Amino acid sequence: MLVGLVYSRAWAALEALVCRGSKAPLRPFLGVGDVPGLDSLRPNFEAIQREALAVMATREVPSFAELEPGQARIGGDRNWKVFALHAFGPVESNLARCPETARVLASIPGVVSASFSIMRGPKRVPVHRGIFRGLIRVHLGLVLPPGDGPCSITVGGETRSWAEGELLVFDDTYPHGVEQGRVGERVILLIDIERPIRAPYRWLNRAMIRAGGRSKFARQIRDRVRRGRRA
């Protein structure tokens, strides 16, 4: 327990240094212009959408719980599926099935993870939070089910709804949860990218991301994807 406490305090201290060098605002939601490299997403929305729909048609997409069984509290059923494209490195077999999406992702600097996130409603994801502010999360809305119910995410107390072809950019270390109150599947392209940070703090951030990629947690996710829990 003491070792874990020391580690967590050291990690928090390093994270504070990373935040000191951030070029992007330290707030729940960010503007698209706060993060460089996102310009290619909206113009390629339809091509990415077609590839996501083709993946869904195969019925071979694993559940979130299969890829991250330790997160059953937030996604312990088959109503949330994840098709991994990057997981601390490219998932080449899946990128080959989605060449246009792969091309767009390759144009974005600092991609750490990327996936098609497919959620069948009605479903609620309880409030949770990420662990590292050196990343920024990006959602591109691909498919939204019809209806009047909520199809939204709340981050740090602020709620925004997805829209097809539009981006949401946020810091997932703020408490956040999802309300998908419509019958049908909500599909987004989910990307985690490096937070834009000034040198020398940028080098520290990249070292921490590399350390995260070598962690047992990250290795297990990569192994599950490569073993093919159909992803």
Secondary structure by P-SEA (a helix, b strand, c coil): caaaaaaaaaaaaaaaaaaaaccccccccccccccccccccccaaaaaaaaaaaaaaaccccccccccccccccccccccccccccccccaaaaaaacaaaaaaaaacccccbbbbbbbcccccccbbbbccccbbbbbbbccccccccccccccccbbbbbcccbbbbbcccccbbbbccccbbbbbbbbbbccccccaaaaaaaaaaaaaaacaaaaaaaaaaaacccc
